[in-house]
Amino acid sequence: MSENVVHLHKPTDPPPLDTAPTVLTVVPDAPPARPVPLWVRSGRAVKTAVTHESTRATVRAAARHSMYTLNGGRIVARRAWDGRTGARYERMIRAAEAAGNLEAAEEWEERLQRFRAARHHRRMDLLHSPVEAAKGVAVGAGMSIGVLVALGVVMALNTGHVGDVITPLTATIDFIALLIRIVQVVWGPALAIGPFLALLALWSVGGKQHAAPAWALPAHVRDSEGEPITPSIVVKALRDLGVPALARAIKEMGDAGASMLGPIRIAGCGVEVDVTLPSGVSTNEVQGKRRKLAENLTRHEHEVFITIPQAARTVRLWVADSGALDEPIGPSPLVTDDTMTADYAKGRAPWGQDLRGDAAALSLYQRHLLITGLSNQGKTVALRSLALWLALDKSVQFLMGDLKGVGDWAMFDGLATTLIQGPTDEHVIQVTEMVEGAVDEMNRRIQAPPGTVFPPLIVLVDEAQVAFMCPAKDGEKRPYGGSKANSRYFMAVRKIHNQGRAVNVLMWQGTQDPTNENLPKLVREGAHTRASLALGTESQARMALGDKAVDGGAAPNLLRPGLDRGTLVVASDGVTIPAGQSSITVRTHYIDDDSAENITDRAKALRDGVTTLHAIEREEEHDPLADIAAVVGDAPRVRTKDVLARLATLNADAYGGWSFIDLKRVLDDADAEPYKSDGVMVVARDRVARALANRDNEGSASEAG
């Protein structure tokens, strides 16, 4: 029997010429899915219920509160045992011996002996106390009865009834009977409730200590707040730091390392503890593992600071409360106190807060200042806040150059003697001439009679790296930027650094992203107060603060760019630094432009009026080489002495102070150097004329190019 097959898809090959019989194939439906067994469905439901977040939260809560009660009992028992025995002293003795600190071991042994002697004295007193107690009870009862009877006699005399003699005694007996009845009524419930109250007390002790596994603690404690800093947490963090010698020493100590730690003190928005490292472990091994130590303490790296105090083999750890450093500090006193004034010589500028939360104030008296850091980290605001405070001392004078030129210092217009704002080479030239003018003022003050008192002159240049990197040269081919001996800005700053503080001429500079090119070594080392915001590398931190500060724990390169904006690491004797440290971290107050204008308005009101120059008035331009050619005239050669005299006659202001060295420098640069003729130094007319022609040709070629 044959069947006709019908294909349900379109054939790709052409059909054959002959017609084949069609066969129809019927495909049966898929069999129905087998039902899921009950035990599988039950297992899935149980798994879902067990892994549900509500179930997990319930289990964590049950485990947490159970462990609070259990571990609270352990804590109370341990405290009771330590209070009744000398176990605490014995632990400290073993720890001191393990650490090799025999002096501390002897001190703890002496304390243990005093404790044992006092305990023995108390036990001896107990042998005599029953007899003394019985005597005391008898005497007290007799005196009480006598007082009550005497009181009854007084009452009987007053009322005329003999029975009133025992009335006070009867009333006392009735009161005692009432107390006994109250105790009988309350005693039963108290016995029933007492255990629950005891468990509640143990739970409270355990809860305050977070005495439960980390997985069972609440989310806000486990994740955001971090673990509380306790001795055991600190020791465990040090043990797991990855320093083999440190881990072995902690393991060998009888108290598991507790003797290494000083007291944990609350310090601002965190805690501080000194750690005395065991022999064989250096402080830089701990400093180099700051990130791992912070993570072991359940903190971020920026929340742990490691410094080196004066004590040998000791590191000082400051651990912030989790998230505390991300909270802003309060406003500056300059903004909140409209009556505040400044005193350059004796006062301190309110700059911000240190990590302890204490006010950080900076003395500016006769201290050159340098603030550096990456771009957009708050350098200008930090520098400006110091100038705003000092402006409230009406005796202070300012020369200011802002080589960014976006108006950050515009509020000092009418307050500063000179205010130059702009980023171009011309602005650098103006700022350089301003600083050179300050050098002239410094020299004038130095030549004054001894004992002369001069008002403070602050020469402030913001974005000073623009000046150091400026390629412009003056008419004598001397560069304005750079760090060579003929670099005008560099040499002017160096001169103020060398002699300015003695006559109250001070140099303040703000720079960004320091390198050896945009912040020469001699300039950065000339500042008495050096501060740095966030930087990129440790080498930049050493440029900003110096090797001593960085070796002592200063690490502006570990600050977080953007997040730690306004946080400075300061190395200066003008700010209070904890004993033994070489630097301090300061979170500066933020003063916005509007508040800054209000402060400068108050400062202007203290003065009679200041006319601010926005450009340096220059002397008439002169060309030394052309002037030399003019005074030589038609003579083939002229003695250098006569050339100097003629130049002084031609332009006394420009050449009156010239010496042979100045003349020789100009001629040597032009390849027209003086030479000897008949035993005297002379200047040749042909050489000078050739030098002028060559210079003109070079200028024409450069213009054509």
C-alpha positions as CSV (number, residue, x, y, z in Angstrom):
1,M,0.0,0.0,0.0
2,S,1.5,3.3,-1.0
3,E,1.1,6.7,0.6
4,N,1.2,10.2,-0.9
5,V,3.9,12.5,0.8
6,V,3.3,16.2,0.9
7,H,6.3,18.4,1.7
8,L,5.6,21.4,3.9
9,H,8.8,23.3,2.9
10,K,9.7,24.8,-0.5
11,P,12.1,22.6,-2.3
12,T,15.3,24.2,-3.5
13,D,15.9,21.8,-6.4
14,P,13.7,21.9,-9.4
15,P,11.0,19.2,-9.5
16,P,11.7,16.2,-11.7
17,L,10.1,15.9,-15.1
18,D,8.1,12.9,-14.1
19,T,5.4,13.3,-11.5
20,A,6.1,11.2,-8.4
21,P,3.4,10.0,-6.0
22,T,2.7,12.4,-3.1
23,V,3.1,11.0,0.4
24,L,1.6,12.8,3.4
25,T,3.5,12.4,6.8
26,V,1.7,13.4,9.9
27,V,4.0,14.5,12.8
28,P,2.4,13.7,16.2
29,D,2.3,16.4,18.9
30,A,5.1,16.4,21.6
31,P,4.1,14.4,24.7
32,P,3.0,16.5,27.7
33,A,5.7,17.6,30.1
34,R,6.1,15.3,33.1
35,P,4.9,16.9,36.3
36,V,7.6,18.2,38.7
37,P,7.8,15.8,41.7
38,L,6.5,17.2,45.0
39,W,9.9,16.7,46.7
40,V,11.6,18.9,44.1
41,R,9.0,21.7,44.4
42,S,9.3,21.5,48.2
43,G,13.1,21.7,48.0
44,R,12.9,24.8,45.7
45,A,10.4,26.4,48.1
46,V,12.6,25.7,51.1
47,K,15.7,27.0,49.3
48,T,13.9,30.2,48.3
49,A,12.7,30.7,51.8
50,V,16.1,30.0,53.3
51,T,18.0,32.3,50.9
52,H,15.5,35.1,51.0
53,E,16.9,38.4,52.4
54,S,14.2,38.6,55.1
55,T,15.3,35.2,56.3
56,R,19.0,36.2,56.3
57,A,18.2,39.3,58.2
58,T,16.2,37.4,60.7
59,V,19.0,34.8,61.2
60,R,21.6,37.6,61.5
61,A,19.5,39.4,64.1
62,A,19.0,36.2,66.1
63,A,22.7,35.3,66.0
64,R,23.7,38.9,66.7
65,H,21.6,39.3,69.8
66,S,22.4,35.8,71.1
67,M,26.1,36.5,70.7
68,Y,25.7,39.9,72.4
69,T,24.3,38.1,75.5
70,L,26.8,35.3,75.4
71,N,29.9,37.5,74.8
72,G,28.5,40.1,77.2
73,G,28.7,37.4,79.9
74,R,32.2,36.6,78.9
75,I,33.2,40.3,79.0
76,V,31.6,40.8,82.5
77,A,33.2,37.6,83.8
78,R,36.6,38.7,82.4
79,R,36.3,42.1,84.1
80,A,35.2,40.5,87.4
81,W,38.2,38.1,87.2
82,D,40.6,40.9,86.4
83,G,39.2,42.9,89.3
84,R,39.5,40.1,91.8
85,T,42.8,38.7,90.8
86,G,46.2,39.8,89.5
87,A,45.6,38.3,86.0
88,R,45.8,41.7,84.4
89,Y,49.1,42.5,85.9
90,E,50.6,39.1,85.0
91,R,49.5,39.5,81.4
92,M,51.3,42.9,81.2
93,I,54.4,41.5,82.8
94,R,54.6,38.6,80.3
95,A,54.0,41.1,77.4
96,A,56.8,43.4,78.6
97,E,59.2,40.5,79.0
98,A,58.4,39.3,75.5
99,A,59.0,42.7,74.1
100,G,62.3,43.0,76.0
101,N,61.1,46.0,78.0
102,L,62.4,45.0,81.4
103,E,61.7,48.5,82.9
104,A,58.0,48.2,82.1
105,A,58.0,44.6,83.4
106,E,59.5,45.8,86.7
107,E,56.9,48.5,87.0
108,W,54.0,46.1,86.4
109,E,55.5,43.6,88.9
110,E,55.6,46.4,91.5
111,R,51.9,47.2,90.8
112,L,51.1,43.5,91.2
113,Q,52.8,43.4,94.6
114,R,50.8,46.4,95.8
115,F,47.6,44.8,94.6
116,R,48.4,41.6,96.5
117,A,49.3,43.4,99.7
118,A,46.1,45.4,99.6
119,R,44.0,42.2,99.0
120,H,45.8,40.4,101.9
121,H,45.0,43.4,104.1
122,R,41.3,43.2,103.2
123,R,41.2,39.5,103.9
124,M,42.8,39.9,107.3
125,D,40.2,42.5,108.1
126,L,37.5,39.9,107.4
127,L,38.7,37.7,110.3
128,H,37.8,40.5,112.8
129,S,34.7,41.9,111.0
130,P,32.0,39.5,112.4
131,V,32.8,40.4,116.0
132,E,33.0,44.1,115.1
133,A,29.8,43.8,113.1
134,A,28.0,42.2,116.0
135,K,29.1,44.8,118.4
136,G,28.1,47.5,115.9
137,V,24.6,46.0,115.6
138,A,24.1,45.7,119.3
139,V,25.2,49.3,120.0
140,G,23.1,50.6,117.1
141,A,20.0,48.8,118.3
142,G,20.4,49.9,121.9
143,M,20.9,53.5,120.8
144,S,17.9,53.4,118.5
145,I,15.6,52.0,121.2
146,G,16.9,54.6,123.7
147,V,16.2,57.4,121.2
148,L,12.7,56.1,120.6
149,V,11.9,55.7,124.3
150,A,13.2,59.2,125.0
151,L,11.0,60.5,122.2
152,G,8.0,58.7,123.8
153,V,8.8,60.2,127.2
154,V,8.7,63.7,125.6
155,M,5.4,62.9,124.0
156,A,3.9,61.5,127.3
157,L,4.9,64.7,129.1
158,N,3.3,66.7,126.5
159,T,0.0,64.8,126.3
160,G,-0.2,63.6,130.0
161,H,-0.7,59.9,128.8
162,V,1.7,57.4,130.2
163,G,1.0,55.0,127.2
164,D,2.6,57.5,124.8
165,V,6.0,56.4,126.1
166,I,6.0,53.4,123.8
167,T,4.2,55.0,120.9
168,P,7.4,55.8,118.8
169,L,8.7,52.2,119.5
170,T,5.4,50.7,118.4
171,A,5.3,52.8,115.2
172,T,8.8,51.7,114.3
173,I,7.9,48.0,114.8
174,D,4.7,48.5,112.6
175,F,6.8,50.1,109.9
176,I,9.3,47.2,109.9
177,A,6.4,44.8,109.7
178,L,5.1,46.7,106.6
179,L,8.5,46.5,104.9
180,I,8.5,42.7,105.5
181,R,5.1,42.3,104.0
182,I,6.2,44.4,100.9
183,V,9.2,42.2,100.5
184,Q,7.1,39.1,100.7
185,V,4.8,40.4,98.0
186,V,7.6,41.5,95.7
187,W,10.0,38.6,96.3
188,G,8.3,36.1,94.0
189,P,8.0,38.3,90.9
190,A,11.5,39.6,91.5
191,L,12.9,36.0,91.4
192,A,11.0,35.5,88.1
193,I,12.1,38.7,86.5
194,G,15.6,38.9,87.9
195,P,17.2,36.4,85.4
196,F,15.7,38.3,82.5
197,L,17.1,41.6,83.8
198,A,20.5,40.0,84.2
199,L,20.4,38.7,80.6
200,L,19.3,42.2,79.5
201,A,22.3,43.7,81.2
202,L,24.7,41.2,79.6
203,W,23.1,41.9,76.2
204,S,23.7,45.7,76.7
205,V,27.4,45.1,77.5
206,G,27.8,42.9,74.4
207,G,25.9,45.4,72.2
208,K,28.1,48.3,73.2
209,Q,31.2,46.3,72.4
210,H,29.7,44.9,69.1
211,A,30.6,41.5,70.5
212,A,29.3,39.5,67.6
213,P,30.7,38.1,64.3
214,A,31.1,40.6,61.6
215,W,28.6,38.9,59.3
216,A,25.9,39.2,62.0
217,L,26.4,43.0,62.7
218,P,24.0,45.5,61.2
219,A,24.7,46.7,57.7
220,H,25.5,50.3,58.8
221,V,28.1,49.1,61.3
222,R,29.5,46.4,59.1
223,D,29.8,48.4,55.9
224,S,29.7,52.2,56.4
225,E,31.0,52.9,59.9
226,G,33.7,50.3,59.9
227,E,34.8,48.4,63.0
228,P,35.5,50.3,66.2
229,I,39.2,50.7,66.7
230,T,40.1,48.5,69.7
231,P,43.5,47.2,70.8
232,S,42.7,43.7,69.4
233,I,41.7,45.2,66.0
234,V,45.0,47.2,65.8
235,V,47.2,44.3,66.8
236,K,45.4,42.0,64.3
237,A,45.8,44.6,61.6
238,L,49.6,44.8,62.3
239,R,49.9,41.1,62.5
240,D,48.4,40.6,59.1
241,L,50.4,43.4,57.5
242,G,52.8,41.0,55.8
243,V,55.9,41.9,57.8
244,P,57.3,38.4,58.9
245,A,59.4,39.8,61.8
246,L,56.4,41.7,63.2
247,A,54.0,38.7,62.9
248,R,56.5,36.4,64.7
249,A,57.1,39.0,67.5
250,I,53.3,39.4,68.1
251,K,52.9,35.6,68.2
252,E,55.6,35.2,70.8
253,M,54.2,38.0,73.1
254,G,52.3,36.7,76.1
255,D,49.5,39.2,75.6
256,A,49.3,38.7,71.8
257,G,50.9,42.1,71.1
258,A,48.8,44.4,73.4
259,S,52.0,45.7,75.0
260,M,53.0,47.4,71.8
261,L,50.1,49.8,72.0
262,G,49.9,53.0,73.9
263,P,46.5,54.2,75.0
264,I,43.9,54.7,72.2
265,R,43.0,58.4,72.4
266,I,40.1,60.2,70.7
267,A,41.6,62.7,68.3
268,G,39.1,64.9,66.5
269,C,37.0,62.8,64.0
270,G,39.1,59.7,64.7
271,V,41.4,58.0,67.2
272,E,45.2,58.0,67.7
273,V,47.5,55.4,69.1
274,D,51.3,55.0,69.3
275,V,52.7,51.6,68.4
276,T,56.1,50.6,69.7
277,L,57.5,48.1,67.2
278,P,59.5,45.1,68.4
279,S,63.1,44.7,67.6
280,G,63.9,43.9,64.0
281,V,61.0,45.9,62.6
282,S,61.6,49.3,61.1
283,T,59.1,52.1,60.9
284,N,59.4,52.4,57.1
285,E,58.2,48.8,56.8
286,V,54.9,49.9,58.3
287,Q,54.8,53.2,56.5
288,G,55.2,51.5,53.2
289,K,52.1,49.3,53.8
290,R,49.6,52.1,54.5
291,R,47.0,50.8,52.2
292,K,47.1,47.3,53.5
293,L,47.0,48.6,57.1
294,A,44.0,50.8,56.3
295,E,42.1,47.8,54.8
296,N,43.0,45.6,57.8
297,L,41.4,48.3,59.9
298,T,38.3,48.4,57.6
299,R,39.2,51.9,56.5
300,H,40.1,53.5,53.2
301,E,43.7,54.4,52.6
302,H,43.0,58.2,52.9
303,E,41.5,57.6,56.4
304,V,44.7,56.3,58.0
305,F,47.8,58.5,58.6
306,I,51.1,57.1,59.7
307,T,53.7,59.5,61.3
308,I,57.0,59.0,63.1
309,P,57.1,60.6,66.6
310,Q,60.3,61.2,68.6
311,A,60.3,57.9,70.4
312,A,62.5,55.2,68.8
313,R,60.9,52.3,66.9
314,T,57.5,54.0,67.2
315,V,54.8,54.8,64.7
316,R,51.8,57.0,65.4
317,L,48.6,55.9,63.8
318,W,45.7,58.2,63.3
319,V,42.5,56.4,62.1
320,A,39.5,58.5,61.0
321,D,35.9,57.5,61.7
322,S,34.7,56.0,58.5
323,G,33.5,58.7,56.1
324,A,34.4,61.5,58.6
325,L,37.0,63.1,56.2
326,D,34.4,63.5,53.5
327,E,32.3,65.8,55.7
328,P,33.1,69.6,55.2
329,I,34.4,71.6,58.1
330,G,32.8,74.8,59.3
331,P,33.1,78.3,57.9
332,S,36.2,80.4,58.5
333,P,36.2,82.8,61.5
334,L,37.0,85.5,58.9
335,V,33.5,85.0,57.6
336,T,31.6,84.5,60.8
337,D,33.3,87.2,62.9
338,D,33.0,90.7,61.5
339,T,35.1,92.2,64.3
340,M,38.2,90.1,63.7
341,T,41.5,91.9,63.1
342,A,45.0,90.7,62.3
343,D,48.4,91.2,63.8
344,Y,51.3,90.4,61.4
345,A,53.9,90.1,64.2
346,K,52.0,88.3,66.9
347,G,48.9,86.9,65.4
348,R,48.1,83.7,63.6
349,A,45.9,83.3,60.5
350,P,42.9,81.0,61.1
351,W,43.5,78.5,58.2
352,G,41.4,75.4,59.0
353,Q,41.4,72.4,61.2
354,D,43.9,69.6,61.7
355,L,42.8,65.9,61.7
356,R,42.2,66.1,65.4
357,G,39.5,68.7,64.8
358,D,41.6,71.4,66.5
359,A,41.9,74.8,64.9
360,A,45.0,75.1,62.7
361,A,46.4,78.7,62.8
362,L,49.5,79.8,60.9
363,S,52.0,82.5,61.9
364,L,53.1,84.6,58.9
365,Y,55.7,86.7,60.7
366,Q,58.9,86.9,58.6
367,R,58.2,83.6,56.7
368,H,58.4,83.1,53.0
369,L,55.5,80.9,51.7
370,L,55.1,78.3,49.0
371,I,51.9,76.5,48.2
372,T,51.8,73.9,45.5
373,G,49.6,71.0,44.2
374,L,47.7,69.7,41.2
375,S,45.4,72.0,39.3
376,N,41.9,72.7,40.7
377,Q,42.6,71.4,44.2
378,G,42.0,74.7,46.1
379,K,45.5,76.2,46.0
380,T,44.4,79.8,45.2
381,V,41.7,79.7,47.9
382,A,44.1,78.4,50.5
383,L,46.7,81.1,49.6
384,R,44.0,83.8,49.3
385,S,42.6,83.1,52.8
386,L,46.0,83.9,54.3
387,A,46.2,87.1,52.4
388,L,42.6,88.0,53.5
389,W,43.5,87.6,57.1
390,L,46.7,89.6,56.8
391,A,44.8,92.4,55.0
392,L,43.0,93.1,58.2
393,D,46.4,94.5,59.6
394,K,46.4,98.0,58.1
395,S,50.2,98.2,58.2
396,V,50.6,95.4,55.6
397,Q,51.4,96.3,52.0
398,F,50.8,94.0,49.0
399,L,52.3,93.6,45.6
400,M,50.3,91.0,43.7
401,G,50.7,89.1,40.4
402,D,48.0,86.7,39.3
403,L,49.3,84.9,36.3
404,K,46.0,83.0,35.8
405,G,44.0,86.2,35.3
406,V,40.5,85.0,35.9
407,G,39.6,87.4,38.7
408,D,40.5,85.2,41.7
409,W,42.3,88.2,43.2
410,A,40.2,91.0,41.8
411,M,38.8,91.9,45.3
412,F,42.3,93.2,46.2
413,D,41.9,96.1,43.8
414,G,42.0,99.2,46.0
415,L,43.9,97.2,48.7
416,A,47.1,96.1,47.0
417,T,49.7,98.6,45.8
418,T,50.1,96.7,42.6
419,L,47.8,94.1,41.1
420,I,48.7,92.5,37.7
421,Q,46.3,89.9,36.3
422,G,46.9,87.9,33.2
423,P,48.6,84.8,31.7
424,T,50.6,86.2,28.8
425,D,54.3,86.9,28.4
426,E,53.7,90.6,28.8
427,H,52.0,89.9,32.2
428,V,55.1,87.8,33.2
429,I,57.3,90.7,32.3
430,Q,55.2,93.1,34.4
431,V,55.2,90.7,37.3
432,T,59.0,90.3,37.0
433,E,59.5,94.0,37.1
434,M,57.2,94.2,40.1
435,V,59.3,91.6,42.0
436,E,62.5,93.5,40.9
437,G,61.0,96.6,42.3
438,A,60.5,94.8,45.6
439,V,64.2,93.9,45.5
440,D,65.1,97.6,45.1
441,E,62.8,98.4,48.1
442,M,64.5,95.6,50.1
443,N,67.9,97.0,49.3
444,R,66.8,100.5,50.3
445,R,65.5,99.1,53.7
446,I,68.8,97.3,54.2
447,Q,70.8,100.5,53.9
448,A,68.6,102.3,56.4
449,P,70.0,103.1,59.9
450,P,70.0,100.1,62.3
451,G,66.8,99.8,64.3
452,T,64.5,101.2,61.6
453,V,61.1,99.4,61.6
454,F,59.5,98.8,58.2
455,P,55.9,97.9,57.4
456,P,55.4,94.3,56.1
457,L,55.6,94.1,52.3
458,I,54.0,90.9,50.9
459,V,55.1,90.1,47.3
460,L,52.5,87.5,46.1
461,V,52.6,85.7,42.8
462,D,49.9,83.1,42.0
463,E,50.6,80.5,39.3
464,A,54.3,81.3,39.5
465,Q,55.1,78.3,37.3
466,V,54.0,80.6,34.3
467,A,56.8,83.0,35.2
468,F,59.4,80.2,35.5
469,M,58.4,78.8,32.1
470,C,58.2,82.1,30.3
471,P,60.5,82.1,27.1
472,A,60.5,85.9,26.7
473,K,63.8,87.8,26.8
474,D,64.6,91.4,27.4
475,G,66.6,93.8,25.2
476,E,69.8,92.5,26.6
477,K,68.9,88.9,25.8
478,R,68.3,88.0,29.4
479,P,65.4,85.5,29.9
480,Y,62.5,86.4,32.2
481,G,61.9,82.7,33.0
482,G,64.2,79.8,33.6
483,S,66.5,79.1,36.5
484,K,69.9,80.3,35.2
485,A,72.0,83.0,36.8
486,N,70.7,85.6,34.3
487,S,67.0,84.6,34.6
488,R,65.3,87.8,35.9
489,Y,62.3,86.4,37.8
490,F,64.3,83.6,39.3
491,M,67.1,85.9,40.5
492,A,64.7,88.4,41.9
493,V,62.9,85.7,44.0
494,R,66.2,84.4,45.2
495,K,67.4,87.8,46.3
496,I,64.2,88.3,48.4
497,H,64.6,84.8,49.9
498,N,68.1,85.6,50.9
499,Q,67.7,88.9,52.6
500,G,64.0,89.9,52.5
501,R,62.7,88.6,55.9
502,A,65.2,90.7,57.9
503,V,63.4,93.9,56.6
504,N,59.9,92.4,56.4
505,V,59.9,91.9,52.6
506,L,58.3,88.5,52.1
507,M,57.8,86.3,49.0
508,W,54.6,84.2,48.7
509,Q,54.2,81.9,45.7
510,G,51.5,79.5,44.5
511,T,52.4,77.0,41.8
512,Q,50.8,73.8,40.4
513,D,52.1,70.4,39.4
514,P,55.7,71.1,40.5
515,T,58.7,70.0,38.4
516,N,62.4,71.0,38.5
517,E,61.7,73.2,35.5
518,N,58.6,75.1,36.7
519,L,59.7,75.2,40.4
520,P,63.5,75.4,40.7
521,K,65.1,73.7,43.7
522,L,66.7,76.9,45.1
523,V,63.4,78.7,45.0
524,R,61.3,76.0,46.7
525,E,63.9,75.4,49.4
526,G,64.0,79.2,50.2
527,A,60.4,79.1,51.6
528,H,60.0,78.8,55.4
529,T,56.4,77.6,55.1
530,R,55.8,74.9,52.5
531,A,52.4,73.4,51.9
532,S,51.1,71.0,49.4
533,L,47.7,69.9,48.2
534,A,47.1,66.6,46.4
535,L,50.1,65.6,44.1
536,G,50.7,62.8,41.7
537,T,54.0,61.2,42.8
538,E,56.2,60.9,45.8
539,S,59.0,62.7,43.9
540,Q,56.7,65.7,43.6
541,A,55.9,65.5,47.3
542,R,59.6,65.7,48.0
543,M,59.9,68.8,45.7
544,A,57.0,70.4,47.5
545,L,57.8,69.7,51.2
546,G,61.4,68.4,51.3
547,D,62.9,65.1,52.1
548,K,62.7,65.5,55.9
549,A,58.9,66.0,55.8
550,V,58.3,63.1,53.4
551,D,60.6,60.7,55.4
552,G,58.6,61.7,58.5
553,G,55.3,60.6,57.0
554,A,54.1,63.6,54.9
555,A,52.3,62.2,51.9
556,P,50.4,64.7,49.8
557,N,50.7,62.2,46.9
558,L,48.3,60.0,48.8
559,L,45.6,62.6,49.0
560,R,42.7,62.0,46.6
561,P,42.6,64.6,43.8
562,G,39.1,66.1,43.6
563,L,37.9,64.5,46.8
564,D,40.4,66.0,49.2
565,R,40.2,69.5,47.7
566,G,41.4,72.0,50.2
567,T,43.4,69.5,52.3
568,L,47.0,70.6,52.8
569,V,50.1,68.9,54.2
570,V,52.1,71.7,55.8
571,A,55.7,71.7,56.9
572,S,56.4,74.9,58.9
573,D,57.4,76.1,62.3
574,G,54.6,78.7,62.0
575,V,51.9,76.1,62.8
576,T,51.6,73.9,65.8
577,I,52.9,70.4,64.9
578,P,52.6,67.5,67.3
579,A,55.9,66.7,69.0
580,G,58.2,64.5,66.9
581,Q,56.3,65.1,63.6
582,S,57.7,67.0,60.7
583,S,54.4,68.0,59.1
584,I,50.7,68.3,59.8
585,T,47.6,67.8,57.6
586,V,45.2,70.8,57.5
587,R,41.7,70.9,56.1
588,T,41.4,74.5,55.1
589,H,38.3,76.7,55.4
590,Y,36.7,77.5,52.1
591,I,36.0,81.3,51.5
592,D,34.1,82.0,48.4
593,D,34.5,85.1,46.2
594,D,31.5,87.0,47.8
595,S,32.8,86.4,51.3
596,A,36.3,87.4,50.2
597,E,34.9,90.7,48.9
598,N,33.2,91.4,52.2
599,I,36.5,90.8,54.0
600,T,38.5,93.1,51.7
601,D,35.8,95.8,52.1
602,R,36.5,95.6,55.9
603,A,40.2,95.8,55.2
604,K,39.8,98.8,52.9
605,A,37.9,100.6,55.6
606,L,40.9,100.3,57.9
607,R,43.1,102.2,55.4
608,D,43.0,105.8,54.2
609,G,42.8,104.6,50.6
610,V,45.2,102.8,48.3
611,T,45.6,103.5,44.6
612,T,46.3,100.2,42.8
613,L,48.6,100.1,39.8
614,H,47.7,97.5,37.2
615,A,50.9,97.9,35.2
616,I,54.5,98.8,36.0
617,E,55.6,102.2,34.8
618,R,58.7,101.7,32.8
619,E,61.5,104.1,32.1
620,E,62.0,105.3,28.5
621,E,63.2,102.5,26.3
622,H,66.8,102.6,25.3
623,D,69.1,100.5,23.2
624,P,72.5,100.0,24.9
625,L,74.3,98.9,21.7
626,A,72.9,101.7,19.6
627,D,73.8,104.2,22.4
628,I,77.4,102.9,22.5
629,A,77.7,103.4,18.7
630,A,76.4,106.9,19.1
631,V,78.9,107.9,21.8
632,V,81.8,106.3,19.9
633,G,80.9,108.5,16.9
634,D,83.4,108.6,14.0
635,A,86.5,107.7,16.1
636,P,88.0,104.4,15.1
637,R,88.4,103.4,18.7
638,V,87.5,105.0,22.1
639,R,88.7,104.1,25.5
640,T,86.2,102.2,27.6
641,K,86.5,104.7,30.4
642,D,85.5,107.5,28.0
643,V,82.6,105.4,26.6
644,L,81.2,104.9,30.1
645,A,81.5,108.7,30.8
646,R,79.7,109.6,27.6
647,L,77.0,107.0,28.2
648,A,76.3,108.5,31.7
649,T,76.1,112.0,30.1
650,L,73.7,110.6,27.4
651,N,71.3,108.9,29.8
652,A,72.2,109.2,33.5
653,D,69.2,107.1,34.6
654,A,70.1,104.2,32.4
655,Y,73.9,104.3,32.4
656,G,74.8,106.3,35.5
657,G,75.5,103.1,37.5
658,W,77.3,101.2,34.8
659,S,80.7,99.7,35.3
660,F,83.2,98.2,32.9
661,I,81.5,94.8,33.6
662,D,78.1,96.0,32.4
663,L,79.7,97.5,29.2
664,K,81.7,94.4,28.5
665,R,78.6,92.2,29.0
666,V,76.6,94.1,26.3
667,L,79.5,94.1,23.9
668,D,80.4,90.5,24.4
669,D,76.8,89.5,23.8
670,A,76.9,91.4,20.5
671,D,80.3,89.9,19.5
672,A,81.9,93.4,19.7
673,E,84.0,92.8,22.8
674,P,86.6,95.5,23.9
675,Y,90.3,94.9,23.4
676,K,93.6,96.3,24.4
677,S,95.3,99.0,22.3
678,D,98.5,100.7,23.5
679,G,97.9,99.1,26.9
680,V,94.4,100.4,27.5
681,M,91.0,98.8,26.9
682,V,89.2,100.4,23.9
683,V,85.9,100.0,22.0
684,A,86.2,99.7,18.2
685,R,83.8,101.6,16.0
686,D,83.9,98.9,13.3
687,R,83.0,96.1,15.7
688,V,80.1,98.0,17.1
689,A,78.8,98.9,13.6
690,R,79.2,95.3,12.4
691,A,77.2,94.1,15.5
692,L,74.4,96.6,14.8
693,A,74.3,95.5,11.1
694,N,74.2,91.8,12.0
695,R,71.4,92.4,14.5
696,D,69.3,94.3,12.0
697,N,69.9,91.6,9.4
698,E,68.8,88.9,11.9
699,G,65.7,90.9,12.7
700,S,64.8,91.3,9.0
701,A,65.3,87.6,8.3
702,S,63.1,86.6,11.2
703,E,60.3,89.0,10.1
704,A,60.5,87.7,6.6
705,G,60.4,84.1,7.8
